[in-house]
């Protein structure tokens, strides 16, 4: 039978179960010891044998579930026979000794630790296990390491719910929560699979077979040690090395060794940086300069561009005004375009400096981001890190010859581009506008708003009055009324004081009536000049559109005003009639004539006719009475 002993090297070993007695439990062992002591008392010569028997019995007391030491006595095809010093040997499946390369990792005579599952099976052999012994030894080692606060090594083998599975000693599986993988939350846990790390046991339950590990605790401890070392030697102005730990929109966090420093986006480069990811990736090694270090708050400000020289140091000598430069468009704003001349130096081309004549509404109409353009340096301020550039200065200024092209008195034709309260803007050529002030629209008309005469888009003629170069862009003054002679140059001669003219009422107000003497020439008949009698409201006697005769009684060429009188004209007519009167006819006074004229004039006003008829009836009644 496999595993049965063929010889008895120790003649003192008792193999008879009945002689040895029950082997199970301490009670069985006690019975054996009592029987042996009784035999010794009856036979004193057997003292030496009894002592050896007691020693051997105590030595070979084993319990199921224990790990015992055994010796390999035979390696068969499928099993390995191991002697654990018990009454019978035990067998272990050969595959439990198979190594990763397929070989058997033992030989006859090797002493190994095995797990006693049962002292006897149906064949009378011990049931042993090498794997379970190894596993229990690993659990004991892990338990000891946990008690001693030691670290264990393991390989992250798979991703599981809530974290990672780690294979540690003897193939034992442990759980690594996601929150304990690193100092910061890890988005991609798969990146850790297959890597070996050291861990700290933070939870251990042998009965349940539950082991929870932490890598974060170890990292925090290492980080604290590094932090202390770093804080001792860290100082402002120092050049240090670090690793990019995290990227944000406003900068990058650099691990300096137990302590993080912030490299702000404005301190990354002398040039333009839109996002830190343009220069760095997590894990990059960088050399930076310590700009600020607060020991109390442990805040560290870092700079990368400060390691190199500021390009603005020599900008004034390199880019004096008037220099033609070449650069790349890096940004567009509503007010202009930024041109990168070199790393760290940018200039602004204002929208007004893009074209002499074109009306550029947005820089994108002229340039685009990424374009390489030429420009002229207009001004430089190294203290403010500003350079003003111009594109239109690459071409001749078309305004330089404007005075020669349009001397005063030149008649031009153009389209009304815009209308304002104070005048109209006329485009005389592309990009060049002239202003016709509201006072230069007409010699005689009172224009309250230019829209009374013109509309946007109308084509008009005008006379160039003046060109003023007060600034880069000239101001062109135009006039429309200057196309014709000023009628006021002849009005004093055409309408001398005392002349009676026929005029048309165009507007009636409380204080008088405005009349048109000729087209564009107006005058005022004051309310006191209608009659010798007092008149409160001129609207009672005249209306717009009515024709009447009036005498010129005053002319103010400076104010361009003409005063007229209806009563003076009426008086003159009366005198003329009186001078041509023949004797024998009924006589009439001047007041009678004036009264009749005024009554006839008032009768033409609506609403006054009935009143006049009533007055006439009243006179008739008075006369008849």
C-alpha positions as CSV (number, residue, x, y, z in Angstrom):
1,X,0.0,0.0,0.0
2,X,1.3,3.4,-1.0
3,X,2.7,5.3,2.0
4,X,2.9,2.1,4.3
5,X,6.3,1.7,6.0
6,X,8.4,-1.3,5.0
7,X,10.6,-1.3,8.0
8,X,10.6,0.0,11.6
9,X,13.8,2.0,12.2
10,X,12.6,2.7,15.8
11,X,11.7,-0.5,17.6
12,X,10.3,1.5,20.5
13,X,7.5,3.0,18.3
14,X,4.2,1.4,19.2
15,X,2.2,0.7,16.1
16,X,-0.7,-1.2,17.6
17,X,-3.6,1.1,18.1
18,X,-5.0,-0.9,20.9
19,X,-1.7,-0.7,22.8
20,X,-1.4,2.9,22.2
21,X,-5.0,3.6,23.0
22,X,-7.3,6.3,21.6
23,X,-5.4,9.1,19.7
24,X,-8.2,11.6,19.6
25,X,-8.0,14.5,22.0
26,X,-6.3,15.1,25.3
27,X,-8.5,12.4,27.0
28,X,-7.1,9.7,24.8
29,X,-3.6,10.8,25.6
30,X,-4.4,10.8,29.3
31,X,-5.6,7.2,29.2
32,X,-2.4,6.1,27.5
33,X,-0.3,7.9,30.1
34,X,-2.2,6.3,33.0
35,X,-1.7,2.8,31.5
36,X,2.0,3.4,30.9
37,X,2.5,4.6,34.5
38,X,0.7,1.5,35.9
39,X,3.0,-0.8,33.9
40,X,6.1,1.0,35.2
41,X,5.0,0.7,38.8
42,X,4.6,-3.1,38.4
43,X,7.9,-3.4,36.5
44,X,10.6,-1.0,37.9
45,X,13.0,-2.3,35.2
46,X,11.0,-0.5,32.6
47,X,11.7,3.0,33.8
48,X,13.9,3.9,30.9
49,X,11.4,2.6,28.4
50,X,8.6,4.6,30.1
51,X,10.6,7.8,29.9
52,X,11.3,7.3,26.2
53,X,7.6,6.4,25.6
54,X,6.4,9.5,27.4
55,X,8.8,11.8,25.5
56,X,7.9,10.2,22.1
57,X,4.1,10.4,22.8
58,X,4.3,14.1,23.8
59,X,6.4,14.8,20.8
60,X,4.0,13.4,18.3
61,X,0.7,14.8,19.5
62,X,-0.7,16.6,16.5
63,X,-4.1,18.3,15.9
64,X,-6.1,18.6,12.8
65,X,-5.9,22.1,11.3
66,X,-2.3,22.6,12.5
67,X,0.7,23.3,10.3
68,X,3.3,20.6,11.1
69,X,6.8,19.9,9.9
70,X,7.3,16.8,7.7
71,X,9.9,15.1,5.6
72,X,9.5,14.0,2.0
73,X,10.2,10.3,1.9
74,X,8.8,9.5,-1.6
75,X,7.9,11.3,-4.8
76,X,5.5,9.3,-6.9
77,X,3.8,10.0,-10.3
78,X,0.8,11.8,-8.8
79,X,1.5,12.1,-5.1
80,X,4.2,13.0,-2.6
81,X,4.6,10.9,0.6
82,X,5.4,13.0,3.6
83,X,6.3,11.7,7.1
84,X,5.1,14.1,9.9
85,X,6.2,11.8,12.7
86,X,2.7,10.4,13.2
87,X,1.8,6.8,13.2
88,X,1.2,6.9,9.5
89,X,2.4,9.0,6.7
90,X,0.4,11.4,4.5
91,X,0.1,12.1,0.8
92,X,-0.1,15.4,-1.0
93,X,-1.0,15.8,-4.7
94,X,2.0,16.4,-6.8
95,X,0.6,19.5,-8.5
96,X,0.8,21.4,-5.3
97,X,4.6,21.3,-5.6
98,X,4.6,22.3,-9.3
99,X,6.3,25.7,-10.0
100,X,5.6,28.3,-12.7
101,X,8.0,26.6,-15.1
102,X,6.4,23.2,-14.7
103,X,9.2,21.7,-12.5
104,X,8.7,20.1,-9.1
105,X,10.3,22.2,-6.5
106,X,11.2,19.5,-4.0
107,X,13.3,16.3,-3.6
108,X,13.3,13.3,-1.3
109,X,14.7,14.2,2.1
110,X,13.5,17.8,2.0
111,X,11.7,19.1,5.1
112,X,8.5,21.1,4.4
113,X,5.6,22.6,6.3
114,X,2.2,21.0,5.6
115,X,-1.3,21.5,6.8
116,X,-3.0,18.5,8.6
117,X,-6.5,18.3,7.3
118,X,-7.2,14.9,8.8
119,X,-5.2,12.4,10.9
120,X,-6.6,9.5,9.0
121,X,-8.6,8.9,5.9
122,X,-10.4,5.7,4.7
123,X,-6.9,4.2,3.9
124,X,-5.5,5.0,7.3
125,X,-3.3,7.8,5.9
126,X,-3.0,11.4,7.0
127,X,-4.6,14.0,4.8
128,X,-2.1,16.8,4.2
129,X,-1.9,19.9,2.0
130,X,1.0,22.0,1.0
131,X,-1.0,24.8,-0.6
132,X,-3.1,25.3,2.5
133,X,0.0,25.4,4.7
134,X,1.5,28.0,2.5
135,X,-1.7,30.0,2.5
136,X,-2.0,29.9,6.3
137,X,1.7,30.8,6.6
138,X,1.0,33.8,4.4
139,X,-2.0,34.8,6.5
140,X,0.2,34.5,9.6
141,X,2.9,36.6,8.0
142,X,0.4,39.2,6.9
143,X,-1.1,39.2,10.4
144,X,2.3,39.7,11.8
145,X,3.2,42.4,9.4
146,X,-0.1,44.2,10.2
147,X,0.7,44.0,13.9
148,X,4.2,45.2,13.4
149,X,3.0,48.0,11.1
150,X,5.2,46.7,8.3
151,X,4.7,47.1,4.5
152,X,4.0,44.2,2.1
153,X,4.6,44.0,-1.6
154,X,2.0,43.0,-4.2
155,X,1.1,43.2,-7.8
156,X,-2.1,44.9,-9.0
157,X,-3.8,42.2,-11.0
158,X,-7.3,43.4,-11.9
159,X,-9.8,46.2,-11.7
160,X,-12.8,45.4,-9.5
161,X,-15.8,47.3,-8.2
162,X,-14.7,50.3,-6.2
163,X,-11.0,49.8,-6.7
164,X,-8.3,47.2,-7.7
165,X,-7.4,43.6,-6.8
166,X,-3.9,43.0,-5.6
167,X,-2.0,39.7,-5.5
168,X,0.3,39.5,-2.5
169,X,2.3,36.7,-0.8
170,X,1.3,33.2,-1.7
171,X,-1.2,34.4,-4.3
172,X,-3.5,35.8,-1.6
173,X,-5.9,38.4,-3.0
174,X,-6.3,41.8,-1.3
175,X,-8.5,44.8,-2.1
176,X,-7.1,48.2,-2.9
177,X,-9.9,50.9,-2.8
178,X,-9.8,53.6,-5.5
179,X,-9.4,56.3,-2.9
180,X,-6.3,54.6,-1.5
181,X,-4.4,54.3,-4.9
182,X,-2.8,57.7,-4.9
183,X,-2.6,61.0,-3.1
184,X,-5.1,62.5,-5.6
185,X,-8.2,60.8,-7.2
186,X,-7.2,58.6,-10.1
187,X,-9.4,58.7,-13.2
188,X,-7.8,55.8,-15.0
189,X,-7.2,52.9,-12.6
190,X,-6.4,50.5,-15.5
191,X,-3.0,52.3,-15.8
192,X,-1.9,50.6,-12.5
193,X,-2.7,47.0,-13.6
194,X,0.4,44.8,-13.8
195,X,2.5,47.1,-11.6
196,X,4.2,46.1,-8.4
197,X,4.0,48.4,-5.4
198,X,4.4,48.4,-1.7
199,X,1.3,48.7,0.5
200,X,0.2,49.1,4.0
201,X,-2.5,46.8,5.5
202,X,-5.3,49.0,6.9
203,X,-7.8,46.3,7.5
204,X,-7.3,42.6,8.2
205,X,-9.8,39.8,9.0
206,X,-8.3,36.3,8.9
207,X,-11.6,34.6,9.6
208,X,-13.4,36.3,6.6
209,X,-10.3,36.2,4.5
210,X,-10.6,40.0,4.0
211,X,-7.5,42.2,3.5
212,X,-7.7,45.9,2.6
213,X,-4.6,47.7,1.5
214,X,-3.6,51.3,1.0
215,X,-0.9,52.8,-1.1
216,X,-2.0,56.4,-0.3
217,X,-0.9,56.0,3.4
218,X,2.6,55.0,2.3
219,X,2.8,57.9,-0.2
220,X,1.6,60.4,2.4
221,X,4.3,59.2,4.8
222,X,6.9,59.4,2.1
223,X,5.6,62.8,1.1
224,X,5.7,64.1,4.6
225,X,9.4,63.0,4.9
226,X,10.2,64.7,1.6
227,X,8.3,67.8,2.5
228,X,10.4,68.3,5.6
229,X,13.6,67.9,3.6
230,X,12.3,70.3,0.9
231,X,11.2,73.0,3.3
232,X,14.6,73.0,5.0
233,X,16.4,73.9,1.8
234,X,13.8,75.8,-0.2
235,X,14.3,79.6,-0.6
236,X,13.3,82.4,-3.0
237,X,15.4,82.8,-6.1
238,X,16.4,79.1,-6.1
239,X,16.3,77.0,-9.2
240,X,14.6,73.7,-8.4
241,X,13.5,70.6,-10.3
242,X,10.0,69.2,-10.1
243,X,7.4,67.1,-11.8
244,X,4.1,68.4,-13.3
245,X,1.4,67.0,-11.1
246,X,-1.7,68.7,-12.3
247,X,-2.8,71.2,-15.0
248,X,-5.6,73.8,-14.7
249,X,-6.7,76.7,-16.8
250,X,-4.7,79.2,-14.8
251,X,-1.5,77.2,-14.3
252,X,0.4,74.0,-13.4
253,X,1.1,72.4,-10.0
254,X,4.7,71.2,-9.7
255,X,5.7,68.6,-7.1
256,X,8.9,69.8,-5.7
257,X,9.2,66.8,-3.3
258,X,6.5,66.6,-0.7
259,X,5.2,70.1,-1.4
260,X,3.5,71.5,-4.5
261,X,4.2,74.9,-6.1
262,X,2.0,76.8,-8.5
263,X,3.5,77.8,-11.9
264,X,1.0,80.4,-13.0
265,X,0.2,80.7,-16.7
266,X,1.6,84.2,-16.9
267,X,4.9,83.0,-15.5
268,X,5.4,80.1,-18.0
269,X,6.7,82.1,-21.0
270,X,7.5,85.6,-22.1
271,X,5.2,84.9,-25.0
272,X,1.5,84.2,-25.2
273,X,0.2,81.0,-23.6
274,X,-3.5,80.2,-24.0
275,X,-3.5,77.0,-21.9
276,X,-0.7,75.3,-19.9
277,X,-1.3,72.1,-21.9
278,X,0.4,73.9,-24.8
279,X,3.7,73.6,-22.9
280,X,3.3,70.8,-20.4
281,X,1.8,67.4,-19.7
282,X,1.3,65.6,-16.4
283,X,4.5,63.8,-15.5
284,X,6.9,66.2,-17.3
285,X,10.1,67.1,-15.5
286,X,10.7,70.8,-15.4
287,X,13.2,73.3,-14.0
288,X,11.6,76.4,-12.4
289,X,12.6,79.3,-10.2
290,X,11.1,79.9,-6.8
291,X,9.5,83.4,-7.0
292,X,7.8,83.5,-3.6
293,X,7.8,81.2,-0.6
294,X,5.6,81.6,2.5
295,X,6.9,79.4,5.3
296,X,3.8,79.8,7.4
297,X,1.3,78.9,4.7
298,X,3.7,76.7,2.8
299,X,2.7,78.3,-0.5
300,X,5.2,78.4,-3.3
301,X,5.0,80.5,-6.4
302,X,7.1,79.3,-9.3
303,X,8.3,80.8,-12.6
304,X,9.7,79.3,-15.8
305,X,10.2,82.4,-17.9
306,X,12.2,84.0,-15.2
307,X,15.0,81.5,-15.9
308,X,15.6,83.2,-19.3
309,X,16.2,86.9,-20.0
310,X,13.3,89.2,-20.5
311,X,13.2,89.9,-24.3
312,X,11.8,93.5,-23.5
313,X,15.2,94.4,-22.1
314,X,16.7,95.2,-25.5
315,X,13.4,95.8,-27.3
316,X,13.8,99.6,-27.6
317,X,17.1,99.3,-29.4
318,X,15.9,96.4,-31.5
319,X,12.6,98.0,-32.6
320,X,12.9,101.8,-32.8
321,X,10.0,103.8,-34.4
322,X,10.0,103.5,-38.2
323,X,11.4,100.0,-38.3
324,X,9.6,97.7,-40.7
325,X,9.0,94.4,-38.9
326,X,7.6,91.0,-39.8
327,X,5.5,88.9,-37.4
328,X,2.6,86.5,-36.9
329,X,-1.0,87.4,-36.1
330,X,-1.7,85.7,-32.7
331,X,-4.9,87.4,-31.6
332,X,-7.7,89.5,-32.9
333,X,-9.8,91.9,-30.8
334,X,-12.5,94.4,-31.8
335,X,-10.0,97.2,-31.6
336,X,-7.1,95.6,-33.4
337,X,-4.7,92.7,-34.1
338,X,-1.8,91.5,-32.0
339,X,1.4,90.6,-33.9
340,X,4.1,88.4,-32.3
341,X,7.5,89.8,-33.4
342,X,9.4,87.2,-31.4
343,X,8.7,85.0,-28.4
344,X,7.6,87.3,-25.6
345,X,7.2,90.5,-27.7
346,X,3.9,91.4,-29.3
347,X,2.7,94.6,-30.9
348,X,-0.7,96.0,-31.5
349,X,-2.0,97.2,-34.9
350,X,-5.0,99.3,-34.0
351,X,-7.9,99.1,-36.3
352,X,-7.4,102.7,-37.3
353,X,-3.8,101.9,-38.5
354,X,-4.9,99.2,-41.0
355,X,-5.9,101.3,-44.0
356,X,-5.7,104.9,-45.0
357,X,-9.1,105.0,-46.8
358,X,-11.0,101.7,-46.0
359,X,-13.5,101.8,-43.2
360,X,-12.4,98.6,-41.3
361,X,-15.2,97.5,-39.0
362,X,-13.2,94.5,-37.7
363,X,-9.6,93.4,-38.0
364,X,-10.7,90.1,-39.4
365,X,-11.6,92.0,-42.6
366,X,-7.9,92.6,-43.1
367,X,-5.9,89.9,-41.3
368,X,-6.5,86.4,-39.8
369,X,-4.9,84.6,-36.9
370,X,-1.8,82.8,-38.2
371,X,-1.1,85.2,-41.0
372,X,2.4,86.5,-41.4
373,X,2.3,90.3,-42.0
374,X,4.6,93.2,-42.2
375,X,4.1,96.4,-40.2
376,X,5.9,99.6,-39.2
377,X,6.8,100.4,-35.6
378,X,5.0,103.6,-34.7
379,X,5.8,103.8,-31.0
380,X,7.4,101.6,-28.2
381,X,7.0,101.7,-24.4
382,X,9.3,99.1,-22.8
383,X,8.2,100.0,-19.3
384,X,4.6,99.0,-20.2
385,X,5.7,96.3,-22.6
386,X,3.8,97.9,-25.5
387,X,4.6,98.4,-29.2
388,X,2.3,100.2,-31.5
389,X,2.4,99.0,-35.1
390,X,0.8,100.2,-38.3
391,X,0.1,98.5,-41.6
392,X,-1.2,101.4,-43.6
393,X,2.1,103.2,-43.1
394,X,3.7,100.7,-45.6
395,X,1.8,102.6,-48.3
396,X,2.0,106.4,-49.2
397,X,-0.5,108.6,-47.4
398,X,-3.2,109.5,-49.9
399,X,-4.1,112.6,-47.8
400,X,-0.7,114.2,-48.4
401,X,-1.8,115.5,-51.8
402,X,-5.3,116.2,-50.9
403,X,-4.9,120.0,-50.7
404,X,-3.3,120.1,-54.2
405,X,-6.0,117.8,-55.5
406,X,-9.0,119.8,-54.0
407,X,-8.0,123.4,-53.5
408,X,-10.7,125.7,-51.9
409,X,-13.4,126.5,-54.5
410,X,-13.3,123.1,-56.2
411,X,-16.7,121.8,-57.1
412,X,-17.0,118.1,-56.1
413,X,-19.8,115.5,-56.5
414,X,-20.5,112.7,-54.0
415,X,-23.0,110.6,-52.2
416,X,-24.4,111.5,-48.8
417,X,-23.0,108.8,-46.5
418,X,-24.4,110.0,-43.2
419,X,-26.8,112.6,-41.9
420,X,-26.3,114.2,-38.5
421,X,-28.0,117.0,-36.6
422,X,-25.2,119.4,-37.5
423,X,-24.9,118.5,-41.2
424,X,-24.3,115.9,-43.8
425,X,-21.2,113.8,-44.7
426,X,-20.5,113.5,-48.4
427,X,-18.0,111.0,-49.7
428,X,-15.9,112.7,-52.3
429,X,-13.7,109.6,-52.9
430,X,-13.2,106.2,-51.2
431,X,-12.4,106.8,-47.6
432,X,-12.5,110.6,-47.8
433,X,-15.6,112.4,-46.5
434,X,-16.4,116.0,-46.4
435,X,-18.8,117.8,-44.0
436,X,-21.5,120.2,-45.2
437,X,-22.6,122.0,-42.1
438,X,-26.2,122.8,-41.7
439,X,-25.4,126.5,-42.0
440,X,-23.9,125.9,-45.4
441,X,-26.9,124.2,-46.9
442,X,-28.9,127.3,-48.0
443,X,-28.4,131.1,-48.1
444,X,-31.9,131.9,-47.2
445,X,-33.8,128.9,-45.9
446,X,-33.9,128.3,-42.1
447,X,-32.9,124.6,-42.0
448,X,-33.5,123.0,-38.6
449,X,-32.4,119.5,-39.6
450,X,-30.6,118.4,-42.8
451,X,-33.1,115.7,-43.4
452,X,-35.6,118.4,-44.4
453,X,-33.7,118.8,-47.6
454,X,-31.6,115.6,-48.1
455,X,-31.7,111.9,-47.5
456,X,-28.9,109.3,-47.1
457,X,-27.7,108.1,-50.5
458,X,-28.6,111.3,-52.4
459,X,-26.0,112.5,-54.8
460,X,-25.1,116.1,-54.4
461,X,-22.7,118.7,-55.6
462,X,-20.7,120.9,-53.2
463,X,-17.9,123.4,-53.1
464,X,-14.6,122.7,-51.1
465,X,-14.4,125.4,-48.5
466,X,-11.3,124.3,-46.5
467,X,-9.1,121.3,-45.8
468,X,-7.7,121.1,-42.2
469,X,-4.9,118.7,-41.3
470,X,-5.3,119.0,-37.6
471,X,-4.4,115.4,-37.0
472,X,-3.5,112.5,-39.3
473,X,-6.8,112.4,-41.1
474,X,-7.8,115.7,-42.7
475,X,-11.1,117.4,-42.1
476,X,-12.7,118.5,-45.4
477,X,-15.3,121.3,-45.1
478,X,-17.9,121.6,-48.0
479,X,-20.7,124.0,-48.8
480,X,-23.8,123.6,-51.0
481,X,-25.2,127.1,-50.8
482,X,-21.8,128.4,-52.2
483,X,-22.8,126.8,-55.5
484,X,-24.9,130.0,-56.1
485,X,-24.2,133.7,-55.4
486,X,-25.4,135.0,-52.0
487,X,-28.7,136.8,-52.7
488,X,-28.0,139.2,-49.8
489,X,-25.3,140.8,-51.9
490,X,-28.1,142.4,-54.0
491,X,-31.0,142.5,-51.6
492,X,-30.2,145.9,-50.2
493,X,-30.2,147.2,-53.8
494,X,-33.2,145.3,-55.0
495,X,-35.3,146.1,-52.0
496,X,-34.5,149.5,-50.7
497,X,-36.3,151.0,-47.7
498,X,-39.7,152.4,-48.7
499,X,-40.3,150.0,-51.6
500,X,-43.7,148.5,-51.7
501,X,-43.6,144.8,-52.7
502,X,-46.1,142.1,-53.2
503,X,-45.5,139.1,-50.9
504,X,-47.0,135.9,-49.8
505,X,-47.8,134.9,-46.2
506,X,-46.0,131.7,-45.4
507,X,-46.4,131.5,-41.6
508,X,-48.5,133.4,-39.0
509,X,-47.6,133.7,-35.4
510,X,-48.9,135.8,-32.4
511,X,-46.3,138.5,-32.9
512,X,-46.6,138.7,-36.7
513,X,-46.5,137.0,-40.1
514,X,-43.5,135.8,-42.1
515,X,-43.8,136.6,-45.8
516,X,-41.9,135.5,-48.8
517,X,-40.7,138.4,-51.0
518,X,-39.1,136.1,-53.6
519,X,-38.0,132.5,-53.5
520,X,-35.7,132.0,-50.6
521,X,-36.0,135.6,-49.4
522,X,-38.3,136.1,-46.4
523,X,-39.3,139.1,-44.2
524,X,-41.4,139.8,-41.1
525,X,-44.5,141.9,-40.7
526,X,-44.8,142.6,-37.0
527,X,-48.3,142.6,-35.5
528,X,-47.9,146.3,-34.8
529,X,-47.4,147.0,-38.5
530,X,-50.8,145.8,-39.6
531,X,-52.9,148.7,-38.3
532,X,-52.8,152.1,-36.6
533,X,-55.1,150.5,-34.0
534,X,-53.9,147.9,-31.5
535,X,-54.1,144.3,-32.7
536,X,-53.6,141.5,-30.2
537,X,-53.3,138.5,-32.6
538,X,-52.2,138.6,-36.3
539,X,-54.1,135.4,-37.0
540,X,-57.3,137.3,-36.9
541,X,-56.3,139.2,-40.1
542,X,-54.0,137.1,-42.3
543,X,-53.6,133.4,-43.0
544,X,-50.8,131.4,-44.8
545,X,-51.0,131.6,-48.5
546,X,-52.6,135.0,-48.6
547,X,-51.1,137.6,-51.0
548,X,-50.7,141.2,-49.8
549,X,-48.7,144.4,-50.3
550,X,-46.2,145.6,-47.8
551,X,-43.5,148.3,-47.6
552,X,-39.8,147.6,-46.8
553,X,-39.2,149.5,-43.5
554,X,-35.8,147.9,-42.5
555,X,-33.0,145.7,-43.7
556,X,-30.2,144.0,-41.5
557,X,-27.7,142.5,-43.8
558,X,-25.6,141.1,-40.9
559,X,-28.6,139.3,-39.4
560,X,-30.1,138.7,-42.9
561,X,-33.5,140.1,-41.7
562,X,-36.1,142.3,-43.6
563,X,-38.8,144.2,-41.8
564,X,-42.1,145.1,-43.7
565,X,-45.2,147.1,-42.8
566,X,-48.7,146.6,-44.1
567,X,-50.0,149.8,-42.7
568,X,-47.2,151.8,-44.3
569,X,-48.1,150.4,-47.7
570,X,-51.7,151.1,-47.1
571,X,-50.9,154.7,-46.1
572,X,-48.8,155.2,-49.2
573,X,-51.6,154.0,-51.4
574,X,-54.0,156.3,-49.7
575,X,-51.7,159.3,-50.2
576,X,-51.4,158.3,-53.9
577,X,-55.2,158.2,-54.2
578,X,-55.6,161.5,-52.4
579,X,-53.2,163.3,-54.7
580,X,-55.2,162.1,-57.7
581,X,-58.6,163.1,-56.2
582,X,-60.8,165.7,-58.2
583,X,-62.9,168.5,-56.6
584,X,-66.6,168.1,-55.9
585,X,-66.4,164.5,-54.8
586,X,-67.2,163.4,-51.2
587,X,-64.2,163.8,-49.0
588,X,-62.8,161.0,-46.8
589,X,-60.2,161.1,-44.1
590,X,-57.0,158.9,-44.0
591,X,-58.4,157.0,-41.0
592,X,-61.5,156.1,-43.0
593,X,-59.4,154.7,-45.8
594,X,-57.2,152.7,-43.4
595,X,-60.3,151.3,-41.6
596,X,-61.8,150.1,-44.9
597,X,-58.6,148.5,-46.0
598,X,-58.2,146.7,-42.7
599,X,-61.8,145.6,-42.7
600,X,-61.4,144.2,-46.2
601,X,-58.3,142.4,-45.2
602,X,-59.8,140.9,-42.1
603,X,-62.9,139.7,-44.1
604,X,-60.6,137.4,-46.0
605,X,-59.8,135.5,-42.8
606,X,-62.3,132.6,-42.1
607,X,-64.5,133.3,-39.1
608,X,-64.2,137.1,-39.4
609,X,-66.7,137.4,-42.3
610,X,-69.9,137.0,-40.2
611,X,-68.5,139.4,-37.6
612,X,-67.9,142.0,-40.3
613,X,-71.5,141.6,-41.7
614,X,-72.9,142.0,-38.2
615,X,-70.9,145.2,-37.8
616,X,-72.2,146.5,-41.1
617,X,-75.8,145.8,-40.1
618,X,-75.2,147.5,-36.9
619,X,-73.9,150.6,-38.7
620,X,-76.9,150.6,-41.0
621,X,-79.2,150.4,-38.0
622,X,-77.4,153.2,-36.4
623,X,-77.6,155.3,-39.6
624,X,-81.3,154.6,-40.0
625,X,-82.0,155.5,-36.5
